[in-house]
Amino acid sequence: MAGIAEFSLEGQVVVVTGAGKGIGRGIALDAARSGATVVGCSRTQSDLDSLLAEIEPLGTPSGSLVTDLSTLDGIKDLYDFTQKKFSRIDAVVNNAGVNRLRDAIDYSESEVDALFALNLKTVYWSSVFAARSMIDSGIAGSIVNVTSQAAVAAAPGRAPYSAAKAGVNHLCRSLAAEWAPYGIRVNALAPTVTATPLGIRAMDERPELAAEVKKRAVLRGRAATVEEISRPAIFLLSPAASLITGQTLVVDGGWTL
C-alpha cells in the first residue's frame, strides 16, 4: 500500500544541527528516508562521515559541515554552505544543545552563560538565518526546534537548561506569529528522557533517574527510543502538519501529565 504523500519530504533540503549522534542523527536519517536532501552539522567529523555513509544507500543527496554553532560566524557558515551546495533551504531542525547537572546555587557564571548560549541564543540565530533564506527564496518552510520536557515541567538540577529550553518554546510562538505571512511554520518538539548513548549512560550512572523514568513515563514505563522522537519531528516538518505552527509537541510517554 502506498504511503500518504503529505508525510513525504521529497524534494526538500533539510538542515539538522547536532546531527552526529542521538536524536539529531535519528532525525537526519529519517528525513533522508522520507526523501529529503539532508545537511547535517556537528562538531565531530567522524560522526558526520558515518552519518553520510548511512544515508548514501538511501539514494538521497546529503552534505555535512563541522562548525561551531556557539558563534554567529559558525551558524552563518552552515547556511552559506547549504545555500551554495543545494541552492535552497526548505526546513531546519535545531537540535544541537548541551546540559550540565548542578543544583541551581552551584552553577558558575560561565556554565550558565554557556547553557543559555547554545540552548537559546544559537537556536534564535539559526532560526533567523533559516527564515532569511526562506523569505528571500519565497519558500514556505518549516523550522522545528528540539527542546525538552524539562521546559514544560519542573526539572530540579537543570535550572539554566530548563529556562533556556522554555525560552525556545516561547521563541517558537513569537517567530511563528511573525513569519506566518511568509508561510513559514515554527514549532517545538519536547522529548522525554531518550535512550541515546548519552541517555543510557546517564540512567546507568544514576539509578534514581532510571527509577524515575520507569515511574513517570506512564504510557510505557521506559525511556523513549530515538525513533519515537525522530518521527514526530518528521511529521512537523512535513506537509501533513501544514496547519500547525507555534506549538510545542511534548513526546514524553505521559511524564508531564
C-alpha positions in Angstrom: 0.0 0.0 0.0 1.4 3.4 -1.0 2.2 5.9 1.8 0.4 9.2 2.2 2.2 11.8 0.1 1.8 14.6 2.6 4.2 12.8 5.0 7.0 12.8 2.4 9.9 15.3 2.4 10.7 14.5 -1.2 12.5 17.4 -2.9 13.1 19.3 0.4 16.5 20.4 1.7 16.6 19.8 5.4 19.3 21.2 7.7 19.8 19.3 11.0 22.1 20.6 13.7 23.7 18.2 16.2 23.2 15.5 13.6 26.2 13.4 14.6 24.7 11.5 17.5 21.5 10.7 19.3 18.2 12.4 18.4 19.8 14.6 15.8 21.2 11.7 13.9 17.9 9.9 14.1 16.1 12.9 12.6 18.7 13.3 9.9 18.3 9.6 8.9 14.5 9.7 9.0 14.5 12.8 6.9 16.6 11.1 4.3 14.3 8.0 4.4 11.4 10.4 3.8 13.1 11.6 0.6 14.9 14.8 1.8 18.3 16.1 0.9 19.9 16.3 4.3 22.7 18.7 5.5 24.0 17.7 8.9 26.3 19.6 11.1 28.2 18.6 14.2 31.5 19.3 16.0 32.9 15.9 15.1 33.9 15.0 11.5 33.9 11.2 12.2 30.3 11.3 13.3 29.3 13.1 10.2 31.3 10.8 8.0 29.5 7.8 9.4 26.1 9.6 9.1 26.7 10.3 5.4 27.8 6.7 4.9 24.5 5.5 6.4 22.5 7.9 4.2 24.3 7.0 1.0 22.5 3.7 0.3 19.1 5.5 0.6 20.0 7.3 -2.6 19.2 10.8 -1.4 21.8 13.7 -1.7 23.4 14.8 1.5 26.1 17.1 2.8 27.8 17.9 6.1 29.7 20.6 7.8 31.8 20.7 11.0 31.1 24.0 12.6 30.9 25.8 16.0 27.3 26.8 16.4 28.1 28.8 19.6 29.4 31.6 17.3 27.4 33.7 14.8 30.1 33.0 12.2 29.7 29.3 12.7 25.9 29.5 12.2 26.4 31.7 9.1 28.9 29.2 7.7 26.3 26.4 7.9 23.7 28.3 6.0 26.2 29.7 3.4 27.4 26.1 2.9 23.9 24.7 2.4 22.8 27.6 0.1 25.9 27.2 -2.0 25.7 23.4 -2.3 21.9 22.9 -2.7 20.6 26.4 -3.6 17.7 26.3 -1.2 16.7 25.6 2.4 13.2 24.2 3.0 13.4 23.0 6.6 15.6 23.2 9.6 15.8 21.2 12.8 17.7 23.0 15.6 18.7 20.0 17.7 22.1 20.9 19.0 22.2 21.5 22.7 24.0 20.9 25.9 23.1 20.2 29.6 25.1 20.2 32.8 23.6 18.9 36.0 24.0 21.0 39.1 22.0 22.4 42.0 20.9 25.9 41.0 23.1 27.5 43.6 26.2 25.7 42.4 26.5 26.8 38.8 29.3 29.1 37.8 28.6 32.2 35.7 30.5 30.7 32.8 28.4 27.5 33.0 25.1 29.4 32.9 26.3 31.6 30.1 27.3 28.5 28.0 24.0 26.8 28.7 22.0 29.8 27.6 24.2 30.4 24.6 23.9 27.1 22.9 20.4 26.1 24.0 18.7 29.5 23.3 20.9 32.1 21.6 22.1 29.6 18.9 18.5 28.5 18.2 17.4 32.1 17.8 20.1 32.9 15.3 19.9 29.6 13.4 16.1 30.2 13.1 16.8 33.8 11.8 19.3 32.7 9.2 16.9 29.9 8.1 14.0 32.4 7.8 16.1 34.9 5.9 16.9 32.2 3.3 13.3 31.0 3.0 11.9 34.6 2.7 14.5 35.5 0.1 13.7 32.4 -1.9 9.9 32.6 -1.5 9.9 29.2 0.3 7.1 28.4 2.9 9.4 26.4 5.0 9.3 24.7 8.4 11.5 25.1 11.5 11.5 22.6 14.3 13.3 23.4 17.5 14.1 20.5 19.8 13.5 21.5 23.4 12.7 19.2 26.4 10.0 18.0 28.7 12.1 20.0 31.3 10.9 23.1 29.5 7.2 22.4 30.5 7.6 20.7 33.9 9.9 21.3 36.8 13.3 19.6 36.5 15.5 20.0 39.6 19.2 20.1 38.9 18.7 21.6 35.5 17.5 25.2 36.2 19.5 27.0 33.4 18.9 24.3 30.9 15.2 24.2 31.7 14.9 28.0 31.5 16.7 28.1 28.1 14.5 25.4 26.6 11.4 27.0 28.0 12.6 30.2 26.3 12.8 28.3 23.0 9.3 27.1 23.4 8.1 30.7 23.6 10.5 31.8 20.9 8.7 29.4 18.6 5.4 31.0 19.3 6.8 34.5 18.7 8.6 33.6 15.5 5.6 31.6 14.2 3.4 34.6 14.6 5.9 36.9 13.0 6.7 34.7 10.0 3.2 33.3 9.3 2.7 35.9 6.5 5.6 34.1 4.7 4.1 30.7 5.2 7.0 29.7 7.5 5.9 27.3 10.3 7.9 27.2 13.6 7.3 24.5 16.2 9.0 23.0 19.2 9.5 19.3 19.9 9.9 18.5 23.6 11.3 15.0 24.1 11.4 13.0 27.3 14.5 11.0 28.5 15.6 9.2 25.4 17.7 6.0 25.0 20.6 7.7 23.2 24.1 6.6 24.2 24.2 9.6 26.5 20.8 8.9 28.0 21.6 5.3 28.6 24.8 6.2 30.3 23.0 8.7 32.5 20.5 6.1 33.6 23.3 3.6 34.2 25.2 6.0 36.3 22.1 7.4 38.2 19.8 4.6 39.2 17.4 7.2 40.7 16.9 8.6 37.1 16.2 5.1 35.8 13.6 4.6 38.6 12.0 8.0 37.9 11.7 7.1 34.2 10.0 3.8 35.0 7.6 5.6 37.4 6.7 8.7 35.5 6.7 7.6 31.8 3.2 6.2 32.5 2.5 5.0 28.9 5.4 2.7 28.6 7.4 2.9 31.8 10.7 3.4 29.9 12.8 5.9 28.1 11.8 6.9 24.6 13.6 5.3 21.6 15.3 7.7 19.2 12.7 6.7 16.5 9.9 7.7 18.9 11.3 11.2 18.9 12.6 11.5 15.3 9.3 10.5 13.7 7.2 13.2 15.3 9.9 15.7 14.1 9.4 14.4 10.5 5.7 14.9 10.9 6.2 18.5 12.0 8.5 19.1 9.0 6.1 17.6 6.5 3.1 19.0 4.6 0.9 16.8 6.8 1.5 19.4 9.5 0.7 22.3 7.2 -1.7 24.0 9.7 0.5 23.5 12.8 2.6 26.4 13.9 3.7 28.0 17.2 3.0 24.7 19.0 5.1 22.6 21.5 4.7 18.9 20.8 5.6 17.1 24.0 6.7 13.5 23.4 7.1 12.1 26.9 5.0 8.9 27.3 2.8 10.8 29.8 5.6 12.0 32.1 4.3 15.6 32.3 0.7 14.6 33.0 
